[in-house]
C-alpha cells in the first residue's frame, strides 16, 4: 500500500531544502508518492489529504522563523474552524507527521534547536497527527559575519553541513519510516 507524503519546508539558506530533498528520496525509495513543496507554495494544501506530512525549518534563536510560525498558526486556525482541532487532541488514524530542523548550535548545540522541533510537533499533535519523529540536522551559516560561528562554535567546524553523510542518514531514516508506515497503513485498512 503506497504511502502518500507531503514535505513542506522553509529554507532561506538552502540547508533545510537539502534535508527535505533527502527525506523525499528516502520515502520514494520505498515507493511512496511524495510531494515536496516550499512553505510559500503549501498554504492551500490540505494536510489531511496525505498519510504523512513532514514540515521542516531552520532554527533561529531557539525558535522557528516568523514565516513558519505564521504558517502553523494559520493551519491551526483553518483546521480549527473545520472542527479538526479537538479537546484532548484525539489521534486521527493513518495520519502521521515528522518535523525536521536544521541548526548551527554555536552556543549549546542541539539544545538550541529542540524548542523549534517541539513547537512544530505540537501543531501536528493538535491536528490529531501522530508525530513519528523530530529530526535535527546540523547546517552551516550562510550569511554575513556568522562564518566564524561555522568554525568555532559548540559543534566545531560545521562548514559544508549538511554534508553527504548527514543527508544519507536522513534518507535512510526516511526509508525506514516509510517501511513501518506502509505496514501500519495496511493494518488500518484491514480493520
C-alpha positions as CSV (number, residue, x, y, z in Angstrom):
1,X,0.0,0.0,0.0
2,X,1.7,3.2,-1.2
3,X,2.2,6.0,1.2
4,X,1.2,9.5,0.2
5,X,3.5,12.1,1.7
6,X,3.8,15.9,1.7
7,X,7.1,17.5,2.6
8,X,6.9,21.3,3.3
9,X,10.0,23.3,4.0
10,X,11.2,26.8,4.6
11,X,14.9,27.2,3.7
12,X,16.3,30.7,3.1
13,X,19.9,29.4,3.3
14,X,19.4,26.1,1.5
15,X,20.2,23.7,4.3
16,X,16.6,22.7,5.1
17,X,15.9,22.3,1.4
18,X,18.7,19.7,1.2
19,X,17.2,17.8,4.1
20,X,13.7,18.0,2.6
21,X,15.0,16.5,-0.7
22,X,16.9,13.7,1.1
23,X,13.8,12.9,3.1
24,X,11.8,12.8,-0.2
25,X,14.4,10.4,-1.8
26,X,14.2,8.1,1.2
27,X,10.5,7.9,1.1
28,X,10.4,7.4,-2.6
29,X,12.9,4.6,-2.3
30,X,10.1,2.7,-0.6
31,X,7.6,3.6,-3.3
32,X,5.9,6.5,-1.5
33,X,4.2,9.2,-3.6
34,X,6.0,12.3,-2.5
35,X,5.2,16.0,-3.0
36,X,7.9,18.4,-1.9
37,X,6.8,22.0,-1.5
38,X,8.3,25.2,-0.4
39,X,6.3,26.8,2.5
40,X,5.2,29.6,0.3
41,X,3.6,27.2,-2.1
42,X,1.9,25.0,0.5
43,X,-0.6,27.3,2.0
44,X,-3.7,25.8,0.3
45,X,-2.6,22.1,0.6
46,X,-5.0,20.0,2.8
47,X,-2.7,18.3,5.3
48,X,-5.4,15.6,5.8
49,X,-5.1,14.6,2.1
50,X,-1.8,12.9,3.0
51,X,-0.8,9.9,5.1
52,X,2.5,11.6,6.2
53,X,3.2,15.3,6.4
54,X,6.8,16.5,7.1
55,X,7.5,20.1,8.0
56,X,11.0,21.5,8.0
57,X,12.6,24.7,9.2
58,X,15.9,26.2,10.2
59,X,16.0,27.3,13.8
60,X,16.8,30.9,14.8
61,X,17.4,31.8,18.4
62,X,15.8,28.6,19.7
63,X,12.6,29.1,17.6
64,X,11.0,28.8,14.2
65,X,11.3,31.7,11.8
66,X,8.3,34.0,11.6
67,X,7.0,32.6,8.2
68,X,6.9,29.1,9.7
69,X,5.3,30.4,12.9
70,X,2.6,32.2,10.9
71,X,2.0,29.1,8.8
72,X,1.4,26.9,11.9
73,X,-1.0,29.5,13.3
74,X,-2.9,29.6,10.0
75,X,-3.1,25.8,9.8
76,X,-4.4,25.5,13.3
77,X,-6.9,28.3,12.7
78,X,-8.1,26.8,9.4
79,X,-8.4,23.3,10.7
80,X,-9.9,24.5,14.0
81,X,-12.7,26.2,12.0
82,X,-13.3,22.9,10.2
83,X,-13.6,21.1,13.6
84,X,-10.4,19.2,13.3
85,X,-8.7,20.6,16.4
86,X,-10.5,19.0,19.3
87,X,-10.1,18.9,23.0
88,X,-7.8,16.1,24.1
89,X,-6.2,16.0,20.7
90,X,-7.6,12.6,19.7
91,X,-5.4,10.8,17.2
92,X,-6.7,10.5,13.6
93,X,-5.8,7.0,12.5
94,X,-3.5,6.9,9.5
95,X,-2.2,10.5,9.9
96,X,1.5,10.8,10.7
97,X,4.0,13.6,10.9
98,X,7.7,14.3,11.0
99,X,9.2,17.6,11.9
100,X,12.8,18.4,10.8
101,X,15.0,21.3,11.8
102,X,18.4,22.4,10.7
103,X,20.6,24.3,13.1
104,X,24.1,25.5,13.7
105,X,24.0,25.4,17.5
106,X,27.0,27.7,18.0
107,X,26.4,28.2,21.8
108,X,24.8,25.0,23.2
109,X,24.4,22.6,20.2
110,X,21.2,20.7,19.5
111,X,19.6,22.3,22.6
112,X,19.2,25.4,20.5
113,X,17.1,23.5,18.0
114,X,14.8,21.3,20.1
115,X,12.3,24.1,21.1
116,X,11.6,24.7,17.4
117,X,11.0,21.0,16.8
118,X,8.7,20.8,19.9
119,X,6.7,23.8,18.6
120,X,6.1,22.1,15.2
121,X,5.3,18.8,16.8
122,X,2.6,20.5,18.9
123,X,0.9,21.8,15.8
124,X,0.6,18.3,14.4
125,X,-0.5,16.8,17.7
126,X,-3.3,19.4,18.0
127,X,-4.4,18.3,14.5
128,X,-4.5,14.6,15.6
129,X,-1.4,13.5,13.7
130,X,0.9,11.0,15.3
131,X,4.4,12.6,15.4
132,X,6.8,9.9,14.4
133,X,9.9,11.9,14.6
134,X,11.6,15.2,15.4
135,X,14.8,15.2,13.3
136,X,17.6,17.6,13.8
137,X,20.4,18.1,11.2
138,X,23.4,20.4,11.6
139,X,23.6,23.1,8.9
140,X,26.2,25.8,8.3
141,X,25.6,29.5,8.5
142,X,25.4,31.2,5.1
143,X,25.1,34.9,5.8
144,X,27.4,37.7,6.9
145,X,29.7,37.6,9.9
146,X,28.4,34.2,11.1
147,X,31.2,32.4,9.2
148,X,33.3,32.5,12.4
149,X,30.4,30.5,14.1
150,X,30.9,27.8,11.4
151,X,34.4,27.2,12.8
152,X,34.5,27.9,16.5
153,X,31.0,27.2,17.8
154,X,29.9,24.5,20.2
155,X,29.9,21.9,17.4
156,X,33.3,22.8,16.0
157,X,33.8,23.1,12.2
158,X,30.4,22.8,10.6
159,X,31.3,24.1,7.2
160,X,29.6,22.3,4.4
161,X,26.9,20.8,6.5
162,X,24.6,19.2,6.0
163,X,27.1,17.0,4.1
164,X,26.6,13.7,2.3
165,X,26.8,11.7,5.5
166,X,24.1,13.9,7.2
167,X,21.8,13.6,4.1
168,X,22.4,9.9,3.9
169,X,21.3,9.5,7.5
170,X,18.1,11.4,6.7
171,X,17.5,9.3,3.5
172,X,18.0,6.1,5.4
173,X,15.7,7.1,8.3
174,X,13.0,8.2,5.8
175,X,13.2,4.8,4.0
176,X,12.9,3.0,7.4
177,X,9.9,5.2,8.4
178,X,8.2,4.6,5.1
179,X,8.6,0.8,5.6
180,X,7.0,1.0,9.0
181,X,4.2,3.3,8.0
182,X,3.3,1.1,4.9
183,X,2.6,-1.7,7.3
184,X,0.7,0.4,9.7
185,X,-1.4,1.8,6.9
186,X,-2.1,-1.8,5.7
187,X,-3.1,-2.9,9.2
188,X,-5.5,0.1,9.5
189,X,-7.1,-0.9,6.2
190,X,-7.7,-4.5,7.4
191,X,-9.6,-3.3,10.4
